[in-house]
Amino acid sequence: MSQQKKFTNLSKINYKRLLFFSVAVLLSGCVSLGKGVTQAFLEKHAENDTRVCEIWGTGFAGIAPYLHKDNGKMKVLMVHGVGNHLPGYGTEFSEKLAKELDLPVMSKQHKNIALTDPLDKNKKLGNLRINRFLDSTKTKELLFYELTWSEITAKQKEVLAYDNSGEYSFRRAKINDLMKKFSNDTGPDPIIYLGESKNDILTAFVQSFCWMTTGDWEQLPQEGNSSCMLTTLAPLETIAHDHYAFVAHSLGSRITIDGLQLIAEKLGSPKQKNAATQQSLAAALKTKHIPIYMMSNQLPMLQLGRTLPQMNGKTAEFCQQSGAHYSERMLAKTSIIAFSDPNDLLSYGIPDRFAEKYLDSRLCVEVTNININVATVFDVFGLGEVANPLEAHIGYDTDDRVIALIAKGVGNENTAEIVKKRCRWIETID
């Protein structure tokens, strides 16, 4: 081989190595090499934020219109998804939400209820943390409930603890080791949920819902192990006047839907004890319109292998006043607002007719899909577009547009400016 060919081949190899190294530097965020170019590149994208935000569905009001205390309390329950969570995981979200709602006053101490099963007081079902936010005049109030159910699955996940130990982890490349530990923490939860722990997790949700419908801030216990019974609820007039919403992430969305369906079955059963009280509660809930804000929605994937709900395909019969079973509905309406980043590998939009076939008709579900990039999409110097799938999965609850949509909705006079400027709303009609 001639010297010229050797030089040319060597140059090609070196060029490829240089190109690979440059991309690696950019993607790894290395600050010691190429800092100026990378920083300028990121700043350019930050200034020209063109991340997608597209909304398909009917307009919705958000939380803001229901904050005046004279019209009942606004209560929000947050339910986390896969992975280990500790009480307080929703703090950044709740504080950003309070800021968007102009609620600068917060209680000095939050309340913590160690959840237990009413039928087995020795069973530990996680933690319910409650915080209180008010405006400066104390005329607006938000009670924020945060359910942490990780305690239920943590024991079973210890089966994989050996794989995170040094005996095994040091054999992996660093990045692969981080990914494996993340997989060991998050992957088992959907599997465990399909097993015996499902009942405990749903009981934790039902207990949280029970506490949310029970009284005001002053009436909630400060801390300790407690269980809530439907027969000891606050006056039903209070339930009728209060307003409720759920915020759920990934598996938490499935838990919320399953929990509401379980409540529907319990309230609809004539064999329950204290039937008169439960009938009164059922009557109060039939007037409620409850939104569920689903981040990284996974309902389609988590429907796989499941049986259909007891009541499905009968929305018109349960939800229209002229329907044959209108008096048997659980809620007046359940609005599902599903946030999905297309670069989130674990998130799915909700297709047409999904709710009709796979969700309990007694919930009277209405779906709004929001296609939103919570992770930034980069064009890496013409080599192709890339977005961090992990950021795309966990970035919803800190995204300003998501916060603004939950706080003030879309298609109404209170819609936040960031939503008007950065989101496109496509109203859908029958």
Order of alpha helices (4+ residues) and beta strands (2+ residues): alpha-alpha-beta-beta-alpha-beta-beta-beta-beta-alpha-alpha-alpha-alpha-alpha-beta-alpha-beta-alpha-alpha-beta-alpha-alpha-beta-alpha-beta-beta-beta-alpha-alpha-alpha-beta
